[in-house]
Amino acid sequence: MAVTPGQAAVTSGSNDTRSLPSRVVPPVELPASAEELAKEGAAQLGWDGVLLPELTLFGRRVFVVARLRTEAHAERIAMGVGPVTDRATVSTWTWPELAPTAPAQAAEIVGVLAVARHWRTGMAATVPFARYGDAAMVLPATATLSHDYVDNCLPRARIYGLAVVAADTDAVVDLDLAGRSERMLFAEDAVSRWVNEMVYEQLLATELPAEVE
């Protein structure tokens, strides 16, 4: 069937018009590996501690910067209590009758950050941890130039106290939004205790081999 200019092509035997391909927008890419950007982001934020390998906590992939509490670690060695990563067991440590005898937290979490291509992904990963301490996300600088970022991301990030670090095409990072330290934080609970145990386990796996050498 002939098609005159401006007329949509029609498939044979059907009244449905054939959709024309829309312009493909290339996805925003990270300028370097997630681990490298996390390391640079933590340094930009002034987080002093060990950057642990990427962890999956509550289904969210995040990087944690932490330090070992040496006195608490020594106490736990003496008690024969290493990291406990079973959530059901750790949850009992907050019960009033067991809290006095629960092992001390042997890890100090400096901050939690996520490296993401889009702010919504980064915010979804970090907000649960912002209730307990410093949290941030590292984004490609190109992702911070949209109206969506300015109108929707920044107000939410300020509410939750999140920091935002932007990485340009050469993986050079710059602080786009400082975190808010005066926000209301949650007290220690079963969730924070379990996260601390997971971090404690990773700290030992990361630091002890270096000490042996």
C-alpha positions in Angstrom: 0.0 0.0 0.0 1.4 3.4 -0.9 2.0 5.8 1.9 1.7 9.5 1.3 4.1 11.8 3.1 3.0 12.4 6.7 0.8 9.3 6.7 1.7 6.6 9.3 2.6 3.1 7.9 -0.1 0.5 8.6 0.8 -3.2 9.0 -0.8 -5.6 6.6 -4.1 -7.0 7.8 -4.2 -4.8 10.8 -5.4 -1.3 11.7 -2.7 -0.8 14.2 0.0 1.7 13.3 3.6 0.6 13.3 5.4 2.5 16.0 8.5 4.3 14.9 11.6 3.9 17.1 11.9 6.7 19.6 15.2 8.5 20.2 17.4 6.3 22.4 18.9 8.2 25.4 22.2 6.6 26.4 22.2 5.6 30.1 24.3 7.6 32.5 27.6 5.7 33.1 29.9 5.8 36.1 33.2 7.5 35.3 35.1 4.8 37.3 34.5 1.6 39.3 32.1 1.8 42.2 34.8 0.9 44.7 37.1 3.7 43.4 34.3 6.3 43.5 33.3 5.1 47.1 37.0 5.6 48.2 37.2 9.1 46.7 33.7 10.0 48.0 34.6 8.9 51.6 37.8 11.0 51.4 35.9 14.0 50.2 33.5 13.6 53.1 36.4 13.4 55.6 35.3 9.9 56.8 38.3 8.5 58.6 38.3 4.7 58.7 38.5 1.5 56.6 36.4 1.4 53.4 35.0 -2.1 53.4 34.1 -4.1 50.3 30.6 -3.4 49.0 28.0 -5.1 51.2 24.4 -6.1 50.6 22.3 -5.1 53.6 18.5 -5.2 53.5 18.8 -5.8 49.7 20.7 -2.6 49.2 24.3 -2.5 48.0 26.3 0.0 50.0 29.9 0.8 51.1 30.6 1.2 54.8 33.5 3.1 56.3 34.2 1.8 59.8 36.8 1.5 62.5 37.5 -1.3 65.0 36.9 -0.5 68.6 40.0 -2.2 70.0 39.0 -2.3 73.6 35.6 -3.9 72.8 37.3 -6.2 70.3 39.8 -7.4 73.0 36.9 -7.9 75.5 35.0 -10.0 73.0 38.1 -12.1 72.3 38.5 -12.7 76.0 34.8 -13.8 76.2 35.2 -15.9 73.1 32.4 -14.0 71.3 33.2 -13.2 67.7 30.9 -11.5 65.2 27.3 -12.8 65.3 25.5 -12.4 62.1 22.3 -14.3 62.8 19.6 -11.6 63.0 17.3 -13.6 65.3 20.1 -14.0 67.8 21.2 -10.4 67.7 17.7 -9.2 68.1 17.6 -10.8 71.5 20.4 -8.6 72.7 18.0 -5.6 72.9 15.6 -7.5 75.2 15.6 -5.8 78.7 16.6 -9.1 80.4 19.5 -9.8 78.0 20.8 -6.3 77.2 23.1 -6.0 80.3 25.0 -9.2 79.2 25.0 -8.6 75.4 28.5 -8.3 73.9 29.8 -4.8 73.3 29.7 -3.2 69.8 33.2 -3.8 68.4 32.8 -1.7 65.3 32.4 2.0 64.9 30.5 2.9 61.8 31.8 6.2 60.4 29.4 6.4 57.5 27.5 4.5 54.8 27.4 5.5 51.2 26.0 4.2 47.9 27.5 4.7 44.4 24.6 5.0 41.9 23.9 6.2 38.4 20.6 7.9 39.5 19.7 9.7 42.7 16.6 7.7 43.3 18.7 4.5 43.5 21.3 6.0 45.7 18.6 7.5 48.0 16.7 4.2 48.3 20.0 2.5 49.4 21.2 5.0 51.9 18.0 6.4 53.7 17.6 3.4 56.0 21.1 4.0 57.3 20.7 7.7 57.7 18.5 7.0 60.7 21.5 5.9 62.6 24.4 8.0 61.4 26.1 9.7 58.5 25.1 8.6 55.0 25.9 9.8 51.5 25.6 8.9 47.9 28.1 9.3 45.0 26.5 10.2 41.7 27.9 11.1 38.2 28.1 14.8 37.9 25.8 14.6 34.8 23.1 13.2 37.0 23.1 16.3 39.2 22.3 18.7 36.3 18.7 17.9 35.7 15.6 19.7 37.0 14.5 16.4 38.6 17.6 16.3 40.7 17.3 20.0 41.8 13.6 19.9 42.4 13.1 16.4 43.9 16.5 15.0 45.1 18.0 17.9 47.0 14.9 18.7 49.1 14.6 15.0 50.1 18.4 14.7 50.7 18.2 17.7 53.1 15.3 16.2 55.0 17.1 12.9 55.6 20.5 14.6 56.2 22.2 12.8 53.2 25.4 14.2 51.7 25.8 14.1 47.9 29.2 13.7 46.2 29.4 14.3 42.4 32.0 12.7 40.2 32.9 14.2 36.9 33.9 12.4 33.7 37.5 12.1 35.0 36.3 10.6 38.3 37.3 13.8 40.2 34.8 14.2 43.0 33.3 17.3 44.6 30.9 17.8 47.4 27.5 18.8 46.0 25.5 18.7 49.2 26.9 18.5 52.8 25.1 16.1 55.2 23.2 17.5 58.1 24.6 16.3 61.4 22.0 17.9 63.7 19.2 15.6 62.5 17.3 13.3 64.9 18.9 9.9 65.0 17.4 6.6 66.2 18.7 5.0 69.3 20.4 1.6 69.2 18.0 -1.1 68.3 18.0 -4.7 66.9 18.6 -3.4 63.3 21.6 -1.2 64.2 23.1 -4.0 66.4 22.9 -6.5 63.5 24.4 -4.1 61.0 27.2 -3.5 63.5 27.9 -7.2 63.7 28.0 -7.5 59.9 30.4 -4.6 59.7 32.5 -6.1 62.6 32.8 -9.4 60.6 34.0 -7.5 57.5 36.4 -5.4 59.5 38.1 -8.5 60.9 38.2 -10.1 57.4 39.7 -6.9 55.9 42.2 -5.9 58.6 43.5 -9.1 60.2 45.2 -10.5 57.1 47.2 -7.2 57.0 48.2 -7.6 60.6 49.4 -11.2 60.1 51.7 -10.0 57.3 
